[in-house]
Amino acid sequence: MANSESHSRGIRSILIDLDHDQSIKDWMIDKTKRMLSNRYKAIHMAEDMGVYPSKIHRFLKGMNVNDQFYQSWFEWYAKNK
């Protein structure tokens, strides 16, 4: 479970609680899937993140994505948490 908190300097912090055998990538995939719905689809998420929809699909299948994707994901997550 993650908590985001605004500080007076505009800095956000995110606390990530992982299960014993869970990786950060697994946590991110789980959070992403939980935010998707019939109304908010991967294509909408990709638009909000500024990435191609294929990157979202690759990520959700556990395939490799580049560092820029992870940066975009955390920026998107911090705004939408």
Contact map, one row per residue, 1 for C-alpha under 8 A:
111000000000001111000000000000000000000000000000000000000000000000000000000000000
111100000000011110000000000000000000000000000000000000000000000000000000000000000
111110000000111100000000000000000000000000000000000000000000000000000000000000000
011111000001111000000000000000000000000000000000000000000000000000000000000001001
001111100001110000000000000000000000000000000000000000000000000000000000000000000
000111110111100000000000000000000000000000000000000000000000000000000000000000000
000011111111000000000000000000000000000000000000000000000000000000000000000000000
000001111110000000000000000000000000000000000000000000000000000000000000000000000
000000111110000000000000000000000000000000000000000000000000000000000000000000000
000001111111000000000000000000000000000000000000000000000000000000000000000000000
000001111111100000000000000000000000000000000000000000000000000000000000000000000
000111100111110000000000000000000000000000000000000000000000000000000000000001000
001111000011111000000000000000000000000000000000000000000000000000000000000000000
011110000001111100000000000000000000000000000000000000000000000000000000000001000
111100000000111110000000000000000000000000000000000000000000000000000000000000000
111000000000011111000000000000000000000000000000000000000000000000000000000000000
110000000000001111100000000000000000000000000000000000000000000000000000000000000
100000000000000111111111001000000000000000000000000000000000000000000000000000000
000000000000000011111100000000000000000000000000000000000000000000000000000000000
000000000000000001111100000000000000000000000000000000000000000000000000000000000
000000000000000001111110000000000000000000000000000000000000000000000000000000000
000000000000000001111111011000000000000000000000000000000000000000000000000000000
000000000000000001001111111000000000000000000000000000000000000000000000000000000
000000000000000001000111111100000000000000000000000000000000000000000000000000000
000000000000000000000011111110000000000000000000000000000000000000000000000000000
000000000000000000000111111111000000000000000000000000000000000000000000000000000
000000000000000001000111111111100000000000000000000000000000000000000000000000000
000000000000000000000001111111110000000000000000000000000000000000000000000000000
000000000000000000000000111111111000000000000000000000000011010000000000000000000
000000000000000000000000011111111100000000000000000000000000000000000000000000000
000000000000000000000000001111111110000000000000000000000000000000000000000000000
000000000000000000000000000111111111000000000000000000000001000000000000000000000
000000000000000000000000000011111111000000000000000000000001000000000000000000000
000000000000000000000000000001111111100000000000000000000000000000000000000000000
000000000000000000000000000000111111100100000000000000000000000000000000000000000
000000000000000000000000000000011111111111000000000000000000000000000000000000000
000000000000000000000000000000000111111110000000000000000000000000000000000000000
000000000000000000000000000000000001111110000000000000000000000000000000000000000
000000000000000000000000000000000001111110000000000000000000000000000000000000000
000000000000000000000000000000000011111111011000000000000000000000000000000000000
000000000000000000000000000000000001111111111000000000000000000000000000000000000
000000000000000000000000000000000001000111111100000010011000000000000000000000000
000000000000000000000000000000000000000011111110000010000000000000000000000000000
000000000000000000000000000000000000000111111111000000000000000000000000000000000
000000000000000000000000000000000000000111111111100010010000000000000000000000000
000000000000000000000000000000000000000001111111111110110000000000000000000000000
000000000000000000000000000000000000000000111111111110000000000000000000000000000
000000000000000000000000000000000000000000011111111000000000000000000000000100000
000000000000000000000000000000000000000000001111111000000000000000000001101100000
000000000000000000000000000000000000000000000111111100000000000000000001000000000
000000000000000000000000000000000000000000000111111110110000000000001001000000000
000000000000000000000000000000000000000000000110011111110000000000000000000000000
000000000000000000000000000000000000000001101110001111111000000000000000000000000
000000000000000000000000000000000000000000000000000111111100000000000000000000000
000000000000000000000000000000000000000000000100001111111110000010001000000000000
000000000000000000000000000000000000000001001100001111111111000000000000000000000
000000000000000000000000000000000000000001000000000011111111100000000000000000000
000000000000000000000000000000000000000000000000000001111111111110000000000000000
000000000000000000000000000010000000000000000000000000111111111110000000000000000
000000000000000000000000000010011000000000000000000000011111111000000000000000000
000000000000000000000000000000000000000000000000000000001111111000000000000000000
000000000000000000000000000010000000000000000000000000000111111100000000000000000
000000000000000000000000000000000000000000000000000000000111111110000000000000000
000000000000000000000000000000000000000000000000000000000110011111000000000000000
000000000000000000000000000000000000000000000000000000100110001111101100000000000
000000000000000000000000000000000000000000000000000000000000000111111100000000000
000000000000000000000000000000000000000000000000000000000000000011111110000000000
000000000000000000000000000000000000000000000000000000000000000001111111000000000
000000000000000000000000000000000000000000000000001000100000000011111111100000000
000000000000000000000000000000000000000000000000000000000000000011111111110000000
000000000000000000000000000000000000000000000000000000000000000000111111111000000
000000000000000000000000000000000000000000000000111000000000000000011111111100000
000000000000000000000000000000000000000000000000100000000000000000001111111110000
000000000000000000000000000000000000000000000000000000000000000000000111111111000
000000000000000000000000000000000000000000000000100000000000000000000011111111100
000000000000000000000000000000000000000000000001100000000000000000000001111111110
000000000000000000000000000000000000000000000000000000000000000000000000111111111
000100000001010000000000000000000000000000000000000000000000000000000000011111111
000000000000000000000000000000000000000000000000000000000000000000000000001111111
000000000000000000000000000000000000000000000000000000000000000000000000000111111
000100000000000000000000000000000000000000000000000000000000000000000000000011111
